[in-house]
Amino acid sequence: DDRFWDKLEAAIELKVPALSFTFGFPPGEVVARLRREGIAVLATVATAADARAAASGGAQALICQGPKAGGHRAMFDQTAPEPGGSLAELIAQVRPLGLPIIAAGGISTREQALAALNAGADAVAAGTLFLCATEAGTNEPYRRALREGTRSTALTRAYSGRLARGLVTEFMTRHANAPACYPCVNAMTKPIRSAATAEGDADRMSLWAGEDYVVAEASAAQLLERLRG
């Protein structure tokens, strides 16, 4: 139980300006309530079909997640295979829906940001680039694995039961056939991941990172300026 309703009430109480949903889109009554509270509703999508479902459900903007993105894939159906196709192709498929598009996944340089904007995105989002930022809460074993730069990335269900991209670890390799069963698998592996972090054992940790990860040790403001050029 990810305590969805508790999180929703907390967001409303805090009067956050926007909520972004992934792993699916909330029912109409939730969207309507958020809109009444003045909270913008966004959806993270990895396929055109999910984008259409979110748009018809009342999403006000779409975060298009390309295949190079680190962390969990945003497919609404957790049993679905990786959809493939590039970020630019996804943007082109989603553009006709007429909603603002935020491009995400594999954006670590100004050139990549401009490419996404030129493909039709209205804005871009970067995640992996900020993992080693001064302000990031990334733990030291995680940072060290990123700095070493010797690991490739791969998609796995081993840690959570949902497809996610991270640095290849022994745990991922050993459990290559993990079932599509989120959040059960996530709950089962949490003690393992916590212990691994405490022991500094990166090979049992979930080291989420984008495919073309870039290690950048600077402040978040400096990294943002790099993207803006």
C-alpha positions as CSV (number, residue, x, y, z in Angstrom):
1,D,0.0,0.0,0.0
2,D,1.6,3.2,-1.2
3,R,-0.8,5.3,0.9
4,F,-2.1,7.1,-2.2
5,W,-5.0,8.8,-0.5
6,D,-2.9,10.0,2.4
7,K,-0.4,11.5,0.0
8,L,-3.2,13.2,-1.9
9,E,-4.6,14.8,1.2
10,A,-1.2,16.0,2.2
11,A,-0.6,17.6,-1.2
12,I,-4.0,19.4,-1.0
13,E,-3.3,20.5,2.6
14,L,0.1,21.9,1.5
15,K,-1.5,23.7,-1.4
16,V,1.1,22.5,-3.9
17,P,0.8,24.2,-7.3
18,A,1.0,21.0,-9.3
19,L,0.8,17.2,-9.0
20,S,2.5,14.9,-11.5
21,F,1.2,11.3,-11.7
22,T,3.1,8.3,-13.0
23,F,2.3,4.5,-13.1
24,G,-1.2,5.5,-14.1
25,F,-3.6,8.4,-14.0
26,P,-6.1,9.1,-11.2
27,P,-9.9,8.7,-11.5
28,G,-12.0,11.6,-12.6
29,E,-13.1,12.6,-9.1
30,V,-9.5,13.0,-8.0
31,V,-8.7,15.2,-11.0
32,A,-11.8,17.3,-10.4
33,R,-11.0,17.8,-6.8
34,L,-7.5,18.9,-7.5
35,R,-8.7,21.3,-10.2
36,R,-11.1,22.8,-7.6
37,E,-8.2,23.3,-5.2
38,G,-6.3,25.1,-7.9
39,I,-3.7,22.3,-8.3
40,A,-2.5,21.6,-11.9
41,V,-2.6,17.9,-12.9
42,L,0.3,16.5,-15.0
43,A,0.9,12.9,-16.2
44,T,4.2,11.2,-17.0
45,V,3.8,9.0,-20.0
46,A,6.1,6.6,-21.9
47,T,3.6,5.7,-24.7
48,A,1.2,7.5,-27.0
49,A,-1.6,5.3,-25.8
50,D,-1.0,6.3,-22.1
51,A,-0.8,10.0,-23.2
52,R,-4.2,9.7,-24.9
53,A,-5.7,8.1,-21.8
54,A,-4.2,10.8,-19.5
55,A,-5.4,13.6,-21.9
56,S,-9.0,12.2,-21.9
57,G,-8.8,11.9,-18.1
58,G,-8.1,15.6,-17.7
59,A,-4.3,16.0,-17.6
60,Q,-3.3,19.6,-18.2
61,A,0.3,18.7,-19.4
62,L,2.2,15.7,-20.3
63,I,5.8,14.7,-19.3
64,C,7.0,12.5,-22.1
65,Q,9.5,10.0,-20.8
66,G,12.0,8.8,-23.4
67,P,13.6,5.3,-23.3
68,K,16.9,6.6,-22.0
69,A,15.4,7.9,-18.8
70,G,16.8,6.7,-15.5
71,G,14.5,5.3,-12.8
72,H,11.1,3.7,-13.3
73,R,9.4,3.6,-16.7
74,A,6.1,5.3,-16.7
75,M,3.9,2.8,-18.5
76,F,0.5,2.6,-17.0
77,D,0.5,-1.2,-17.4
78,Q,3.3,-2.6,-15.3
79,T,3.3,-5.9,-17.3
80,A,3.9,-4.1,-20.6
81,P,7.3,-4.5,-22.3
82,E,9.6,-1.5,-22.9
83,P,7.8,0.4,-25.8
84,G,11.0,1.4,-27.6
85,G,11.2,4.4,-30.0
86,S,13.0,7.6,-29.3
87,L,12.0,10.6,-27.2
88,A,11.5,12.6,-30.4
89,E,9.2,10.0,-31.8
90,L,7.1,10.0,-28.6
91,I,6.9,13.8,-28.7
92,A,5.7,13.7,-32.3
93,Q,3.0,11.1,-31.5
94,V,1.8,13.1,-28.5
95,R,1.9,16.6,-30.0
96,P,-1.5,16.3,-31.7
97,L,-3.2,16.1,-28.4
98,G,-2.6,19.8,-28.0
99,L,-1.3,19.7,-24.4
100,P,2.0,21.3,-23.2
101,I,4.8,18.7,-23.3
102,I,7.7,18.4,-21.0
103,A,10.4,16.2,-22.4
104,A,12.4,13.9,-20.1
105,G,14.9,11.1,-20.4
106,G,18.5,11.3,-21.5
107,I,18.8,15.1,-21.2
108,S,22.1,16.0,-19.7
109,T,23.5,18.7,-22.1
110,R,22.3,21.9,-23.7
111,E,22.4,20.2,-27.1
112,Q,20.1,17.4,-25.9
113,A,17.7,19.9,-24.3
114,L,17.6,21.9,-27.6
115,A,17.0,18.7,-29.6
116,A,14.0,18.0,-27.4
117,L,12.6,21.5,-27.8
118,N,13.2,21.4,-31.5
119,A,11.3,18.1,-31.7
120,G,8.2,19.9,-30.3
121,A,8.5,19.9,-26.5
122,D,7.6,23.1,-24.6
123,A,10.0,22.4,-21.8
124,V,12.6,19.8,-20.7
125,A,13.2,18.0,-17.4
126,A,16.5,16.5,-16.3
127,G,17.0,14.0,-13.5
128,T,20.2,11.9,-13.6
129,L,22.3,15.0,-14.3
130,F,21.5,16.3,-10.8
131,L,22.4,13.0,-8.9
132,C,25.8,14.3,-7.9
133,A,24.8,17.9,-7.4
134,T,26.0,19.6,-4.2
135,E,22.5,19.7,-2.8
136,A,21.5,16.2,-3.8
137,G,20.8,13.7,-1.1
138,T,22.4,10.9,-3.0
139,N,24.4,8.6,-0.7
140,E,28.1,8.1,-1.1
141,P,28.1,4.5,-2.5
142,Y,25.6,5.7,-5.1
143,R,27.8,8.7,-6.0
144,R,30.9,6.6,-6.1
145,A,29.3,4.2,-8.6
146,L,28.3,7.1,-10.8
147,R,31.8,8.7,-10.6
148,E,33.5,5.5,-11.5
149,G,31.6,5.4,-14.7
150,T,32.4,1.8,-15.4
151,R,28.8,0.4,-15.3
152,S,26.4,0.3,-18.2
153,T,22.7,0.7,-17.5
154,A,19.9,-1.7,-18.1
155,L,16.2,-2.1,-17.4
156,T,15.2,-4.3,-14.5
157,R,12.2,-5.4,-12.4
158,A,14.5,-6.9,-9.7
159,Y,14.2,-4.1,-7.1
160,S,10.5,-3.0,-7.4
161,G,8.6,-5.3,-9.7
162,R,8.3,-2.4,-12.3
163,L,10.7,-1.8,-15.1
164,A,13.3,0.8,-14.2
165,R,16.7,1.8,-15.6
166,G,19.7,1.8,-13.4
167,L,23.4,1.0,-13.3
168,V,23.9,-2.8,-13.7
169,T,24.5,-4.5,-10.4
170,E,25.0,-8.1,-9.2
171,F,21.5,-8.1,-7.7
172,M,19.9,-7.0,-11.1
173,T,21.8,-9.8,-12.9
174,R,20.9,-12.4,-10.4
175,H,17.2,-11.6,-10.5
176,A,16.8,-10.9,-14.2
177,N,13.5,-12.8,-14.2
178,A,11.9,-10.8,-11.4
179,P,8.0,-10.7,-11.7
180,A,6.0,-7.7,-12.7
181,C,4.5,-7.2,-9.2
182,Y,4.8,-3.7,-7.9
183,P,4.6,-2.7,-5.1
184,C,5.0,-6.1,-3.5
185,V,8.5,-6.7,-4.8
186,N,9.5,-3.1,-3.8
187,A,8.4,-3.9,-0.2
188,M,10.2,-7.2,-0.2
189,T,13.5,-5.7,-1.3
190,K,13.4,-2.6,0.8
191,P,15.2,-4.2,3.8
192,I,17.9,-5.5,1.4
193,R,18.4,-2.1,-0.2
194,S,18.5,-0.4,3.2
195,A,21.1,-2.8,4.5
196,A,23.2,-2.5,1.4
197,T,23.2,1.3,1.7
198,A,24.3,1.1,5.3
199,E,27.1,-1.3,4.4
200,G,28.1,0.7,1.3
201,D,27.4,-2.4,-0.9
202,A,26.5,-0.8,-4.3
203,D,25.9,-4.2,-5.9
204,R,22.7,-4.7,-3.8
205,M,21.5,-1.1,-4.1
206,S,19.2,0.3,-6.7
207,L,21.4,2.8,-8.6
208,W,18.9,4.5,-10.9
209,A,20.5,6.4,-13.8
210,G,19.8,7.3,-17.4
211,E,21.4,5.5,-20.2
212,D,23.9,8.2,-21.2
213,Y,24.5,9.3,-17.6
214,V,26.7,12.3,-17.0
215,V,28.5,12.8,-13.7
216,A,28.4,16.5,-12.8
217,E,29.6,17.6,-9.4
218,A,28.4,21.2,-9.1
219,S,25.6,23.1,-7.6
220,A,22.1,22.6,-9.0
221,A,22.1,26.3,-10.2
222,Q,25.4,25.7,-12.1
223,L,24.0,22.6,-13.7
224,L,20.9,24.4,-14.7
225,E,22.9,27.1,-16.3
226,R,24.8,24.5,-18.3
227,L,21.5,23.2,-19.7
228,R,20.4,26.8,-20.5
229,G,23.7,27.7,-22.1
